Structure formats: C-alpha cells, structure tokens
Amino acid sequence: MSYMTPPGPLRSDASKFKCRRKRHHLVSFKTTKRDKSRESSILHKIPEVILETVNLNEEYNVVKVLAEGYFAKIFLADNRRTNTTVVLKAVHAELTSLKDFYREYHYSYHLSPHPNILSTYSVAFKSDDFYIFAQEYAPYGDLAGTVKAGGLCEEFCKRIAFQLCSALEFVHSKQLVHRDVKLENVLVFAADFSKLKLCDFGETRKEGTQVGKVKCTWQPFLPPEQCDAVPNEKFPCRRYSDCWQAAIVLFVCATGNTPWQIALLTKNADYQNFSKWQKRRTTKVPAQFKKFTPRLLRMFRRLLAHKPEDRAEITEPFKYMKDAWFETKSGQNTPIERKMSEDIYIVDDDDDDDVRVEMDESRNRMAKILSSYGLETTVDQKSMSKRLHEWVLNCDTDYPFDTKEESD
Ligand SMILES: Nc1ncnc2c1ncn2[C@@H]1O[C@H](COP(=O)(O)OP(=O)(O)OP(=O)(O)O)[C@@H](O)[C@H]1O
C-alpha cells in the first residue's frame, strides 16, 4: 500500500471546508495573506514523485468497473485491509505521463475540501500498466445518466446550477480552470440533486497556461473560441471557457438537449439564430430557448457571450436563484405578455454602464409592442409642459388640492 505524503490531513469534505473558512476568520489579516500565498504556492507547485508499485488484487477486491474510457478505467473496490469502499481511477500508464497523472491527482486532492468537489484520498500508486488514485464513491453516477428527455424540473435545475457554480467558483478562486465541464463530470450523491460534486481534473490547468483543445470532448460543449482551433494550436486557458460549458450543462439539464451541435457561426444555423438574437439583430427568441423566462434568457445571454472577454463570471447564476426560470402555461397566456417576455431584457442594479442603454432600448421596444396592439404611449413633451405650466398658474398659491372632506 502506498500513501502519498499529503500536505495535511484530509478531513471529510463539507466539514473541512467550513473549518478552513472559520480558521481564516480567526487569524489576523497578515497571517491570512501569508496562509493564502503558502496555499497558492503548494497548489501551483506540482511535485515530482516516484509511485510505489502495489499488487492491486492483493490490496483491493474490485467490485465492478464503473466506467471505461480510452485513457482510464474507473473501478469500485473494497480495500481488503481497512474494509472501506472506494473508487479507483486507473489511468493507462502507456497513454499518460507520470507528470500528467500526478497533476490530476494533485489538483483533485487539493480541491477536495469544497463540498461540491469530489473527495480524493491520500492514496496513489502504480499497479501493472496503470497509475491509480482513490476517490469517494458517487452512488447515483453522473448527470449524463440522470438527465431525462425533456429535462429536469426547475427546482432540480436550480440545485444543480448552485452547486456546480459554487464548485467552479472555488476552482477559479485558486486561479485554476477546469476545462472539461460536462454532464459526465458532475457526480450525483442524492436522487433529488441536493448533493452533487464536480470531478475529473485531468484537464485542469493554471489560468493563463498555454493549452491545446481538450481531447475527446463533445463538440456542443466547446466554446466558440475553441471550435475552430486546429490540432496542436495553443492558446492561453481562461476561466471563461468553464462559464460557457457550465451554461451548456444547465441548458441540457433544463431541456434534455444541447442548444446547438457546434458553436460555429459559419456551420450551424441554431448558433447563428442565437447569435443574431444575442446581438439584438432580431427580437425572436431562438426556438430552443423558448421555455425560459426573460430572467433566465438574460443569464444564458451573459454566460454564452461569443467573445470570452464579454462572458459573465461563474457566479452569474447565483443572481437568478429567486426568479422563475421556466415559463408556465398559466403564467404566460396572453399574446401581449408573451411578446413582451420575448422582447424585454430586464436589467440588474449592478450592471452599471449598460443599464441606461438597455433600459432605453427596452422602453423603445415596449412602446413599439404596445403601439402594435393599439396602445399609444408617445407623449408630446412640448404640449405637456405647456399644459402643466397653465395648470400651475391657475392653481391656488398654497396646497393645490382640495383638502375638504367630500360631501355626498
Ligand atoms: N467517484 C465516482 N463515483 C461514481 N462514478 C464515477 C466516479 N468517478 C468517475 N465515475 C464515472 O466514471 C466516468 C469517467 O470518470 P472520469 O471523468 O474521472 O474519467 P476520465 O477517463 O477522465 O473520463 P473522460 O476522459 O471521458 O472525461 C464518470 O463520468 C462517471 O460516470
């Protein structure tokens, strides 16, 4: 059995996270800063290691294979000595360098304290042709296996959004980018989605590192800036790719489908329509987004901005937790309401510069909609000022309203 020397004891996930936060509250600012830079240097310095060779079958009773991909096998196994059940991620040594394996193990282990990140234990070793590390078991598998055709209900989608984005917020706070956010990498611990954990840090890198396209990833999850990257092309990795991918995960959870096959304007009509609507060249909400309320449309618009630098942070979904996400039949049945909900872009107080422009645009669009239904809203400012002026002159100098009680 080989236990790597961990940077500290790894307690159970949620309690450890809380505990860390508490500790940071207690210590002085100076110590906190030092702690943080120490933490950051531990996290970003990946040590070189020599893995001990272990006979897998002597140490573990493999119960079943949970998944098998090109690069790795995932086993559910019981440790014969301690009688504990763990998941073993076994990476093919021929296809993965020790450096890549250890990077994945290192990030998985150091990100484990967050309650929505899969716990990785301080166990790593080599066995036959595999490099192996141990993790906790997710009894309900991953999101890809649990999202049904037509999507999940609003409450479940909100739970998923909150937990997935909390995990990614934590990853981003460590200047790391996950780079492979997809349904298969979100593990389910409760049937009602009240407990989820992000996994698979095999592609995780420090923000700004030169990277290539993630291998073997599903095209609908690729952000536009990566869709036309050629093999071997390098670009700096940025956290905004996680924001894009998280939005696609949320879209699939809500609808059961991806919004497009590939986010390439030259190749995909669904993405073209979305882009036109996003740039306000049309007021027609793309068909695949029709089930969402204006609030949620705003969230998708912001997370799925074409240019990475225009994309919202991963905390964006937190703003919409109290809003309705899906249009209900009963809530949206008059034509005027439907047209308005397609057209009006509600704004938040915290969106400084754009707010006035968006509000003016909304007001103009509202006026157009109302006039198309025969409701006139335009006001002749000059004649209104004149009328007001005359009215003021005709009023009593004191309080202009009659204060007498009304008589029958
Ligand atoms: N701890 C776990 N508990 C239950 N199932 C798991 C666990 N870890 C992984 N799995 C299952 O195995 C699948 C693959 O795991 P993981 O993503 O870590 O491997 P991978 O080889 O890096 O996958 P890929 O390269 O396809 O992204 C997951 O999608 C999930 O279904």
The ligand as an ORCA input file, in Angstrom:
! r2SCAN-3c Opt
* xyz 0 1
  N     -16.212      8.622     -7.779
  C     -17.042      8.138     -8.684
  N     -18.206      7.558     -8.333
  C     -19.055      7.072     -9.274
  N     -18.822      7.135    -10.592
  C     -17.674      7.704    -11.008
  C     -16.726      8.224    -10.084
  N     -15.694      8.741    -10.773
  C     -15.980      8.556    -12.066
  N     -17.156      7.931    -12.222
  C     -17.788      7.557    -13.505
  O     -16.774      7.365    -14.449
  C     -16.871      8.310    -15.521
  C     -15.497      8.704    -16.003
  O     -14.780      9.301    -14.923
  P     -13.658     10.400    -15.178
  O     -14.276     11.544    -15.902
  O     -12.974     10.697    -13.903
  O     -12.705      9.582    -16.154
  P     -11.986     10.062    -17.494
  O     -11.280      8.887    -18.056
  O     -11.172     11.276    -17.199
  O     -13.206     10.444    -18.411
  P     -13.153     11.299    -19.770
  O     -11.745     11.257    -20.274
  O     -14.144     10.610    -20.642
  O     -13.595     12.696    -19.356
  C     -17.705      9.464    -14.957
  O     -18.394     10.141    -15.988
  C     -18.646      8.720    -14.016
  O     -19.742      8.196    -14.740
*
